[in-house]
Amino acid sequence: MHKMLGIALVEIRAAEHLDSAQALADIFHNVPAMISTGHAEEEILDTVMRVAERRGMSDYIGRLHQNCLNILGSAN
């Protein structure tokens, strides 16, 4: 989840359109608090995906999650 958040922050910074930046901020804004309060990664991902679905970005966030898993898997 940390990797996904990092990528999302870069995407927010690089967004050419305010709508995209706002959608990503909305999707990920609860992640730091959930991490710091010990929520399970599955619960955090469920929350992220629920908001992504509402914002019409579930495909993008799903691909981002899979890419992060691939990156982390190749690092081991």
C-alpha angles and dihedrals in degrees: 000000000000090000092049091050091050092051091046091054091052090048091051091051092048097042114128093198126054092220091062093048092048093049092051091046090051092049096049105030095100095047098089093050092046092050093047093050093052102252114167115258090241090056092049091048091049090053092047092048092047091055091042089055090051090050094047093246102106094115092051094046091046090054090046090053092049092048091051091050089050092049093048091045092053091049091064 
